[in-house]
Amino acid sequence: MTETTVESIKTLLIETFEGTGNEGSYFTGQNNSIVCALKDLSSEG
């Protein structure tokens, strides 16, 4: 894994268990959130 990937995962885990603080959120951001990434997926393969 690259350093950038490791840092992104670390940030995501901290946000998941400790909250976001004053920064944006991986879960609810407008254009780059997990919700945005998953919205086009279908459970019907």
Secondary structure, DSSP 8 states (H G I E B T S, - for coil): --HHHHHHHHHHHHHHHH--TTS--TTT-SSSSHHHHHTT--S--
